[in-house]
Amino acid sequence: MKRLELSLAVLGLILVAWGAAWIHAGRGPMRDVTLDAGPACPAATIRILEPSGPPRGSLIIFHGLGANRIVMLTNGQQFAAAGFRVFLPDGPGHGDDTAPFSLTANESCARGLLAALERRGEITPQRTVLLGHSLGAAVAVRLADDFLAAATIAVATAPLIPPHRIPANLLLVAPQFDMPPVRDTESRLAAAAGNDRAALEDFRQLRAFRLLPVPWRSHTSALFDPAAARAMLRWALDAVGATGVPVPTPSYRAFTGGWLGLLGILLLFPATASVVTRAAGIREPRPGPPPPQRVFSMLAWIAALIPAAIICARWTPLASLGLYGADYLAAVLLLAGIPLAIGYGGYAAHQRRTDSSRRSSSSPISGPICAIIVGLLTILAIGAWLNLQLTEAWPIPARWALFPFLFLALLPISLAEEFVLGDPAALRSLARAQRIALFFVLRGIVWLVILGGWLIGVSSALLPTILGAYFLILSIGQRLGADALRHRTGSALAAAFFSAILGGWFLAAVFPFA
């Protein structure tokens, strides 16, 4: 192990310990319960956060599409610190919930959840605040026809069919850099509600309203804006009659600790990869063949992806996986990846036959085995860590059962990608920079093809398009890890295995059951 790798590993362990301490410090009493919330979600999974003293009221948080209760944990902790008993449910098909997701089921589940909590005496409408983000905000607004809450706080409200009446004491949190349909929805709701009004008498009459613009924030980052958090806390306290209670400073220590620990785990990766490859007996791998022409590769990528997207819009061969949006995305990548992998694989094999100096000196299965070990260690460590504070990324058994199929579906295009990019060890500095640029171009082509299919109405793959930022983060992690393994093993197949493992885990953990 190199000295730099050892230093990074030590720093990584320090960051993990630091992050764990901050997560622990930011946690209060909490418990998980399972409730029957009706036919749409007969086993709803809920995390309940308890305040340090007698609760001033209740707060129920509805997450957005593709999110889960842990994503909203930081917001829940802030309201618990302000004296609310907080309920964090997983929507149908999300997180730990295995009920099939649909827009109708999501709303029905929310109604059933409120009814179940009210029957159990956990909440009373007059002391309950509803908070939602994105699709969860749309649900919270629409619940006004069935549940007269003390207040509703809607953050980045997704497009919705308006309820018959505006929710009582409505606060709309509007990020500056949000999608046009979301901003249109907020404008229509604001026009229906009228002018801002937030006097104490307005709260008592259940007619308070405010449209809160959040500058320099996007659809998701608005959830973690300190000024917006203080405004939401003040709104909720005023709605339940706690007007004299000062607003506590919103804490992001546990949230920051989650990111510190994640960075620490990533810093442990180089040492882990070196230990595993050394244990497998891989020494001084030889560089692979040069990549094919970049322009040709981009054209081939487009030529393979567009027909695959059209075919899968009419027939999704992986529909039996039952993952909302992920079955379509994985099927497109599989159908496009097979011909690409065959074509580029033949090119790489020809290059090796004509240049014996490029043949690997180690067993051809050593690299893939190392990739499997390192890949599984990576997703287990990151998944377990993210589950503490940031998101539900440790899949339940029903999701783990889908992981092998998703891995196999992503393997061909991951292998084709490695052949297209070539071995970085065989390239000079400028060529390596061009290689990384090509990687992002290829990933961008995938996203644009999926987005284009949705925009022109040939597919309903909404979720893969709105998760673009998360795909970018995943892509960066895949590239860094795959290149690290390729550098240590000299194997394009090993790098492809690693990318497919990370991609399969992401699809299995994030996308809801359908």
Legacy VTK file of the C-alpha trace (Angstrom):
# vtk DataFile Version 3.0
C-alpha trace
ASCII
DATASET POLYDATA
POINTS 514 float
0.000 0.000 0.000
1.357 3.418 -0.966
1.967 6.080 1.662
-0.645 8.369 0.081
-3.262 5.599 0.207
-2.462 4.936 3.841
-2.719 8.642 4.677
-6.068 8.902 2.899
-7.338 5.827 4.766
-6.362 7.308 8.137
-8.060 10.596 7.232
-11.096 8.634 6.075
-11.394 6.834 9.394
-11.160 10.154 11.219
-13.955 11.631 9.086
-16.164 8.575 9.606
-15.705 8.832 13.386
-16.306 12.579 13.274
-19.430 12.172 11.168
-20.781 9.418 13.435
-20.318 11.640 16.483
-22.208 14.509 14.826
-25.034 12.227 13.694
-25.359 10.842 17.207
-25.333 14.354 18.728
-28.132 15.481 16.410
-30.431 12.593 17.217
-33.203 12.620 19.752
-35.637 9.889 20.803
-37.102 8.063 17.813
-38.978 4.863 17.080
-40.266 3.006 14.037
-43.809 1.692 13.749
-45.833 -0.085 11.082
-49.472 0.879 10.539
-52.305 -0.340 8.364
-53.099 2.786 6.349
-55.634 1.170 4.063
-55.530 -0.900 0.885
-52.911 1.325 -0.792
-50.372 0.724 1.999
-51.464 -1.971 4.457
-48.057 -1.942 6.179
-46.975 1.716 6.172
-43.529 2.248 7.684
-43.271 5.350 9.888
-40.439 6.859 11.899
-41.598 8.936 14.863
-39.344 11.628 16.360
-40.193 12.694 19.894
-39.557 16.197 21.279
-37.557 16.643 24.465
-40.637 17.825 26.371
-44.426 17.662 26.043
-45.306 18.032 22.348
-46.695 21.376 21.220
-48.294 19.703 18.235
-47.765 17.057 15.577
-46.047 17.334 12.224
-46.389 14.825 9.372
-43.847 15.031 6.532
-44.552 13.603 3.066
-41.486 13.029 0.896
-41.246 13.436 -2.867
-41.090 10.977 -5.741
-38.018 8.758 -5.497
-37.225 9.969 -1.970
-37.990 8.398 1.414
-38.433 9.181 5.104
-34.668 9.405 5.796
-34.271 12.129 3.156
-36.641 14.217 5.302
-34.997 13.278 8.601
-33.008 16.508 8.960
-36.178 18.586 8.582
-37.963 16.326 11.045
-35.200 16.760 13.617
-35.511 20.535 13.366
-39.243 20.400 14.076
-38.723 17.912 16.916
-36.266 20.408 18.451
-39.041 23.022 18.228
-41.361 20.800 20.268
-43.301 18.837 17.637
-43.883 15.108 17.551
-42.803 14.317 14.004
-44.085 11.482 11.801
-41.929 10.452 8.834
-43.719 7.894 6.627
-42.401 6.040 3.598
-44.797 6.406 0.687
-45.998 3.285 -1.114
-43.163 1.590 -2.972
-40.528 3.888 -1.469
-37.815 3.041 1.039
-38.867 0.116 3.206
-42.431 0.034 1.884
-43.158 -2.686 -0.682
-46.706 -1.679 -1.700
-46.956 -0.750 -5.412
-46.532 2.950 -6.154
-48.868 5.045 -8.256
-49.961 8.651 -7.969
-53.407 7.518 -6.843
-51.991 5.042 -4.329
-49.647 7.686 -2.939
-52.517 10.062 -2.160
-54.756 7.279 -0.838
-51.972 6.117 1.443
-51.555 9.626 2.871
-55.281 9.857 3.609
-55.283 6.407 5.191
-52.248 7.282 7.283
-53.901 10.409 8.719
-57.061 8.438 9.504
-55.063 5.657 11.189
-53.063 8.089 13.325
-56.212 9.939 14.323
-57.963 6.673 15.302
-54.979 5.737 17.467
-55.107 9.106 19.219
-51.620 10.006 17.942
-52.801 13.242 16.275
-55.684 15.727 16.334
-56.274 17.838 13.212
-56.356 21.124 15.140
-52.813 20.496 16.445
-51.343 18.888 13.323
-49.209 20.512 10.642
-48.680 18.858 7.251
-45.385 19.374 5.444
-44.550 18.020 2.020
-41.842 18.279 -0.615
-42.450 18.041 -4.360
-44.964 15.230 -4.906
-45.397 15.115 -1.126
-46.242 18.828 -1.171
-48.908 18.222 -3.809
-50.375 15.468 -1.622
-50.324 17.708 1.465
-52.198 20.447 -0.419
-54.803 18.051 -1.799
-55.474 16.651 1.676
-57.220 19.936 2.513
-60.505 18.454 1.264
-60.345 15.610 3.802
-58.249 16.778 6.759
-58.553 20.235 8.336
-54.977 20.604 9.525
-53.713 23.503 11.599
-51.370 24.413 8.723
-49.870 23.094 5.507
-46.292 23.782 4.436
-45.624 22.919 0.782
-42.031 22.996 -0.499
-41.514 22.999 -4.290
-45.044 21.790 -4.988
-45.346 19.356 -7.888
-48.132 19.858 -10.467
-51.497 18.831 -9.045
-55.239 18.915 -9.504
-56.231 21.699 -7.065
-58.388 20.787 -4.073
-61.826 22.316 -3.690
-60.501 24.636 -0.986
-57.143 26.203 -0.219
-55.485 24.508 2.783
-55.740 26.325 6.077
-52.722 28.476 6.987
-50.818 27.636 3.810
-47.101 28.375 3.429
-45.694 27.869 -0.082
-41.894 27.574 -0.185
-40.771 28.397 -3.744
-37.117 27.783 -4.749
-35.770 30.286 -7.268
-34.238 27.681 -9.598
-37.078 25.208 -9.868
-38.686 23.489 -12.837
-41.243 25.578 -14.795
-44.196 23.228 -14.033
-43.475 23.552 -10.310
-43.289 27.338 -10.472
-46.530 27.452 -12.455
-48.238 25.336 -9.793
-47.056 27.657 -7.034
-48.250 30.714 -8.985
-51.717 29.230 -9.467
-52.022 28.317 -5.787
-50.841 31.776 -4.757
-53.361 33.417 -7.075
-56.158 31.320 -5.572
-55.057 32.100 -2.004
-54.759 35.857 -2.506
-52.356 38.254 -0.809
-49.896 37.291 1.906
-51.395 37.501 5.401
-49.763 36.207 8.559
-51.267 38.095 11.511
-52.136 36.069 14.605
-55.815 36.544 13.877
-55.281 35.120 10.400
-53.834 31.974 11.973
-56.747 31.724 14.384
-59.187 32.086 11.498
-57.210 29.441 9.510
-56.745 31.882 6.629
-53.034 32.756 6.879
-51.059 32.506 3.648
-47.557 33.276 2.469
-45.586 32.656 -0.699
-41.954 32.371 0.428
-39.396 32.720 -2.392
-36.084 31.015 -1.596
-33.286 32.662 -3.602
-30.429 30.654 -5.087
-32.025 27.321 -4.254
-33.099 24.410 -6.432
-35.962 21.936 -6.168
-34.280 19.854 -3.447
-31.749 22.217 -1.870
-34.585 24.450 -0.612
-35.192 21.805 2.058
-31.813 22.654 3.567
-31.922 26.439 3.433
-31.536 27.882 6.971
-33.713 30.947 6.331
-36.488 28.820 4.828
-36.203 26.390 7.755
-36.651 29.216 10.283
-39.686 30.499 8.381
-41.253 27.030 8.308
-40.641 26.535 12.031
-42.164 29.938 12.851
-45.171 29.195 10.648
-45.826 25.842 12.306
-45.468 27.242 15.834
-47.847 30.125 15.096
-50.350 27.712 13.562
-50.595 25.628 16.752
-50.797 28.700 18.997
-47.191 28.688 20.225
-46.673 32.303 19.201
-44.486 33.175 22.172
-42.097 30.276 21.662
-38.794 31.360 20.108
-37.718 29.547 16.972
-34.682 27.341 17.670
-31.725 27.749 15.349
-32.063 25.033 12.699
-29.335 22.467 13.200
-27.530 20.806 10.302
-24.899 19.054 12.408
-26.248 15.553 11.821
-26.751 16.317 8.121
-23.169 17.595 7.839
-21.952 14.565 9.766
-23.600 12.348 7.173
-21.607 13.968 4.389
-18.371 13.934 6.405
-18.670 10.202 6.965
-19.514 9.598 3.304
-16.379 11.471 2.284
-14.425 9.368 4.768
-15.692 6.133 3.224
-14.673 7.368 -0.223
-11.179 8.148 1.059
-10.912 4.554 2.261
-11.566 3.270 -1.263
-8.021 3.503 -2.762
-6.450 1.521 0.081
-9.233 -1.059 -0.033
-8.833 -1.531 -3.790
-5.081 -1.938 -3.453
-5.368 -4.488 -0.648
-7.894 -6.575 -2.586
-5.959 -6.537 -5.882
-2.667 -7.317 -4.152
-4.286 -10.206 -2.317
-5.453 -11.532 -5.703
-1.856 -11.549 -6.922
-2.267 -8.814 -9.542
1.047 -7.058 -10.186
2.002 -4.376 -12.723
-0.943 -4.656 -15.129
-0.229 -3.789 -18.751
-2.164 -0.978 -20.449
-5.064 -1.919 -22.685
-5.595 -1.119 -26.375
-6.147 2.444 -27.598
-9.791 3.580 -27.795
-11.623 3.936 -31.114
-12.360 7.298 -32.699
-14.372 9.521 -30.354
-16.747 10.961 -32.956
-17.567 7.483 -34.215
-18.196 6.356 -30.641
-20.659 9.159 -29.946
-22.558 8.434 -33.148
-22.645 4.718 -32.322
-23.937 5.542 -28.845
-26.793 7.596 -30.283
-27.556 5.004 -32.949
-27.879 2.272 -30.297
-29.787 4.233 -27.655
-32.533 5.849 -29.730
-33.930 2.574 -31.184
-33.649 0.946 -27.758
-35.651 3.782 -26.191
-38.328 3.533 -28.868
-38.617 -0.245 -28.474
-38.832 -0.058 -24.679
-41.499 2.641 -24.855
-43.762 0.041 -26.447
-42.405 -3.121 -24.853
-40.271 -3.162 -21.730
-38.512 -6.527 -21.447
-37.662 -5.863 -17.790
-41.170 -4.802 -16.728
-41.358 -7.851 -14.455
-38.798 -6.186 -12.176
-41.623 -3.937 -10.989
-39.546 -0.802 -10.346
-41.205 2.484 -11.335
-39.049 4.005 -14.100
-36.024 1.797 -13.405
-37.400 -1.103 -15.451
-37.598 1.170 -18.512
-34.172 2.733 -17.939
-32.454 -0.629 -17.356
-34.153 -2.134 -20.423
-33.007 0.742 -22.661
-29.429 0.381 -21.414
-29.544 -3.398 -21.861
-30.851 -3.308 -25.448
-28.386 -0.580 -26.400
-25.501 -2.121 -24.488
-25.569 -5.572 -26.073
-24.693 -4.520 -29.653
-22.265 -1.873 -28.393
-20.435 -4.349 -26.167
-20.238 -6.942 -28.958
-18.938 -4.432 -31.482
-16.374 -2.764 -29.250
-15.409 -6.062 -27.634
-14.497 -7.416 -31.048
-12.363 -4.345 -31.692
-10.527 -4.739 -28.376
-9.950 -8.474 -28.961
-8.471 -7.735 -32.394
-6.115 -5.167 -30.894
-4.891 -7.671 -28.321
-4.318 -10.377 -30.928
-2.188 -8.054 -33.026
-0.159 -6.723 -30.081
1.020 -9.412 -27.676
2.583 -6.796 -25.368
-0.936 -5.803 -24.279
-1.924 -9.210 -23.023
-2.443 -9.372 -19.307
0.020 -11.353 -17.220
-2.617 -12.263 -14.600
-5.607 -14.565 -14.721
-8.476 -13.054 -16.769
-10.883 -13.691 -13.896
-8.739 -12.052 -11.208
-9.788 -8.523 -12.133
-13.563 -9.180 -12.212
-13.365 -11.064 -8.912
-11.571 -8.105 -7.340
-14.201 -5.765 -8.793
-17.018 -7.834 -7.309
-15.381 -7.812 -3.874
-14.567 -4.092 -3.923
-17.936 -3.196 -5.454
-19.942 -5.112 -2.863
-17.852 -3.687 -0.019
-18.468 -0.201 -1.424
-22.251 -0.447 -1.694
-22.546 -2.160 1.684
-20.463 0.510 3.431
-22.067 3.477 1.665
-25.579 2.028 1.873
-25.323 1.377 5.604
-23.869 4.827 6.227
-26.427 6.731 4.154
-29.211 4.973 6.032
-28.152 6.687 9.247
-29.061 10.234 8.175
-29.172 11.001 4.457
-31.347 8.464 2.600
-32.587 4.881 2.709
-29.823 3.258 0.679
-29.545 -0.113 2.439
-32.039 -2.117 0.368
-34.586 -4.336 2.054
-34.657 -8.039 0.972
-37.221 -7.364 -1.754
-34.846 -4.832 -3.293
-31.740 -6.978 -2.849
-33.551 -9.694 -4.818
-33.701 -7.339 -7.835
-30.054 -6.281 -7.631
-28.533 -9.251 -9.593
-30.910 -8.678 -12.522
-30.159 -4.957 -12.602
-26.427 -5.679 -12.443
-26.659 -8.005 -15.435
-28.787 -5.507 -17.340
-26.202 -2.749 -16.879
-23.110 -4.884 -17.495
-23.104 -4.784 -21.346
-23.251 -1.007 -21.637
-20.743 -0.630 -18.784
-18.346 -2.877 -20.719
-18.975 -0.973 -23.952
-18.227 2.253 -22.100
-14.855 0.907 -20.945
-13.932 -0.125 -24.493
-14.938 3.300 -25.836
-13.010 5.242 -23.197
-9.919 3.069 -23.290
-7.349 2.488 -20.582
-6.223 5.772 -18.986
-2.786 4.227 -18.370
-2.241 4.160 -22.149
-3.045 7.861 -22.598
-1.172 11.108 -22.056
-2.451 13.975 -19.912
-4.418 15.798 -22.622
-5.904 12.554 -23.915
-6.967 11.628 -20.373
-8.818 14.926 -20.024
-10.509 14.319 -23.373
-11.392 10.820 -22.187
-13.206 12.198 -19.121
-15.011 14.735 -21.297
-16.116 11.902 -23.602
-17.384 9.963 -20.577
-19.671 12.822 -19.556
-20.819 13.257 -23.164
-21.800 9.574 -23.325
-23.667 9.799 -20.020
-25.325 12.998 -21.220
-26.505 11.226 -24.374
-28.169 8.566 -22.236
-29.972 11.172 -20.140
-31.028 13.237 -23.155
-32.440 10.195 -24.943
-34.488 9.270 -21.861
-35.589 12.893 -21.420
-36.475 13.227 -25.094
-38.613 10.100 -24.978
-40.553 11.540 -22.051
-40.946 15.018 -23.581
-42.352 13.727 -26.871
-44.623 11.318 -25.047
-43.236 7.992 -26.239
-42.377 6.962 -22.672
-43.569 7.716 -19.159
-40.080 7.596 -17.652
-40.439 10.746 -15.569
-38.363 9.688 -12.568
-35.096 8.914 -14.449
-35.203 12.406 -15.934
-35.817 14.355 -12.719
-33.070 12.427 -10.928
-30.466 13.913 -13.253
-28.394 15.439 -10.430
-28.232 12.092 -8.626
-27.210 10.340 -11.836
-24.400 12.874 -12.172
-23.127 12.109 -8.665
-23.426 8.373 -9.326
-21.588 8.747 -12.635
-18.671 10.542 -10.995
-18.414 7.812 -8.353
-18.583 5.084 -10.976
-15.865 6.680 -13.074
-13.470 7.271 -10.187
-13.922 3.763 -8.821
-13.807 2.048 -12.208
-10.619 3.891 -13.186
-9.007 3.023 -9.853
-9.749 -0.654 -10.418
-8.671 -0.545 -14.046
-5.384 1.058 -13.029
-4.756 -1.728 -10.505
-5.977 -4.669 -12.584
-5.510 -3.606 -16.202
-8.932 -5.131 -16.877
-11.766 -3.370 -18.712
-14.080 -6.143 -17.522
-13.197 -5.408 -13.880
-14.007 -1.715 -14.352
-17.300 -2.624 -16.049
-18.225 -4.987 -13.214
-17.674 -2.211 -10.688
-19.778 0.324 -12.642
-22.604 -2.186 -13.082
-22.571 -3.044 -9.367
-22.907 0.619 -8.371
-25.550 1.275 -11.008
-27.589 -1.800 -10.088
-27.469 -0.876 -6.410
-28.626 2.689 -7.162
-31.614 1.525 -9.204
-32.567 -1.123 -6.643
-32.307 1.252 -3.680
-33.849 4.461 -5.062
-36.651 3.643 -7.484
-40.070 2.790 -6.021
-41.881 -0.480 -6.516
-44.547 -0.277 -9.185
LINES 1 515
514 0 1 2 3 4 5 6 7 8 9 10 11 12 13 14 15 16 17 18 19 20 21 22 23 24 25 26 27 28 29 30 31 32 33 34 35 36 37 38 39 40 41 42 43 44 45 46 47 48 49 50 51 52 53 54 55 56 57 58 59 60 61 62 63 64 65 66 67 68 69 70 71 72 73 74 75 76 77 78 79 80 81 82 83 84 85 86 87 88 89 90 91 92 93 94 95 96 97 98 99 100 101 102 103 104 105 106 107 108 109 110 111 112 113 114 115 116 117 118 119 120 121 122 123 124 125 126 127 128 129 130 131 132 133 134 135 136 137 138 139 140 141 142 143 144 145 146 147 148 149 150 151 152 153 154 155 156 157 158 159 160 161 162 163 164 165 166 167 168 169 170 171 172 173 174 175 176 177 178 179 180 181 182 183 184 185 186 187 188 189 190 191 192 193 194 195 196 197 198 199 200 201 202 203 204 205 206 207 208 209 210 211 212 213 214 215 216 217 218 219 220 221 222 223 224 225 226 227 228 229 230 231 232 233 234 235 236 237 238 239 240 241 242 243 244 245 246 247 248 249 250 251 252 253 254 255 256 257 258 259 260 261 262 263 264 265 266 267 268 269 270 271 272 273 274 275 276 277 278 279 280 281 282 283 284 285 286 287 288 289 290 291 292 293 294 295 296 297 298 299 300 301 302 303 304 305 306 307 308 309 310 311 312 313 314 315 316 317 318 319 320 321 322 323 324 325 326 327 328 329 330 331 332 333 334 335 336 337 338 339 340 341 342 343 344 345 346 347 348 349 350 351 352 353 354 355 356 357 358 359 360 361 362 363 364 365 366 367 368 369 370 371 372 373 374 375 376 377 378 379 380 381 382 383 384 385 386 387 388 389 390 391 392 393 394 395 396 397 398 399 400 401 402 403 404 405 406 407 408 409 410 411 412 413 414 415 416 417 418 419 420 421 422 423 424 425 426 427 428 429 430 431 432 433 434 435 436 437 438 439 440 441 442 443 444 445 446 447 448 449 450 451 452 453 454 455 456 457 458 459 460 461 462 463 464 465 466 467 468 469 470 471 472 473 474 475 476 477 478 479 480 481 482 483 484 485 486 487 488 489 490 491 492 493 494 495 496 497 498 499 500 501 502 503 504 505 506 507 508 509 510 511 512 513
